[in-house]
Amino acid sequence: MENANETVLITGGCGAIGINLLARLVESGCEELHVIDNLSSGNNKLSPEVVFTNIDIGNREKIDNYFKNYQPSVIYHLAAHFANQNSVDHPISDTTSNVIGLINILESQLSNTNLKKFVFASSSCVYGNSSFMSESDEVSPYDTPYAINKYAGELYCKYYSDVHGVPIVCGRIFNNFGPGELPGEYRNVVPNFIYHALNGDDIIITGTGDETRDFTYVDNNVDLLFRLADSDFNNAEVFNSGTGIGVSIRELAETIIEVTGSPSSIKFTDPRSWDHVKHRRANIEKSKSLLGYEPKNEFRQEIAKTVAWIRQITGL
């Protein structure tokens, strides 16, 4: 990593992607690592090399005070109110974190003369039902507050880049999974399916099971974030993560049952009222050609690694 000797800050560094990104940064030789997180979805059991501060990014006063004596050279902005159902149930909280929180961070960087790159983690949710899911697509998401606010975040990044010269690049993250994310309410389908399988409970699919998603192992998403930080792009250019391969929800459930050796049965229920996306698959040609992004796709092995981690953490 070219910025190994830089001062690096990760907002939301205690979340699923954040802790894996931190491990990669430590491995790369990055000596000064800072994390801010409100611990809403993670924990602060971090490496001793990491300077941790408990802050909610929606609090402007605390953010301003934090940056008075600290000017990072690289910021990975992962902090977010996660995700779709949570945003439907709590739209104000979602907007506070995903829009106001982002603006608070960006405003605090206007006087940061050390900043070389601000990496914004957006979401594939901005594509809605787009069939191609290329960065050149015209998008206007409205399915959930989360999708709306992630796209609003991209627009604010473009504003702060164009008007204020903040060096920003954006990554649209596709269906992250892997070690680091515990099951629970509002969490992703993968850890929740694994949890139910390990307990021998029915696995409930909302929909027909033929819906597909581009399940992207966390190492691939971390690799994209690294490449974005090291790239020359600084005008809020957008790049997809993902694998370019769609996996059906039914296949996901069957793979988890097989890997865990579970007696669980698969049951079906009506789709959620907001979930209109039948198929989600990233077009990754831009990331491949301009960033050298080459995701590994070892789905069954990646599910097995995730199962092993959840077993270890939960004792199941």
Secondary structure, DSSP 4 states (H G I P E B T S, - for coil): -TTTTSEEEEETTTSHHHHHHHHHHHHHT--EEEEEE--SS------TTEEEEE--TT-HHHHHHHTTS---SEEEE------HHHHHH-HHHHHIIIIIIHHHHHHHTTT-TT--EEEEEEEGGGGTT-SS--TTS-----SSHHHHHHHHHHHHHHHHHHHH---EEEEEE-SEESTT----TT--HHHHHHHHHHTTPPEEEES-S--EE--EEHHHHHHHHHHHHHSS--EEEEEE-S-S--EEHHHHHHHHHHHHT--PPEEEEPPPTT----B-----HHHHHHH-------HHHHHHHHHHHHHHHH--
